[in-house]
Amino acid sequence: MKAGNRKEVIMSRRIVILGGGTGGTLTAGRLLRHSVARDASTTV
């Protein structure tokens, strides 16, 4: 396969946190501080 024939696939990241109580809120806060989570959609 030639290099010009390759297709690039861009996928979005989703983080789902089950449990919207204290533990879910703390986990979401910790994830949002990390650069990986900034590129993702986070749902609590």
Sequence and secondary structure as in RCSB ss.txt:
>XXXX:A:sequence
MKAGNRKEVIMSRRIVILGGGTGGTLTAGRLLRHSVARDASTTV
>XXXX:A:secstr
  GGG       EEEE S  SHHHHHHHHHHHHSHHHHTEEEE 
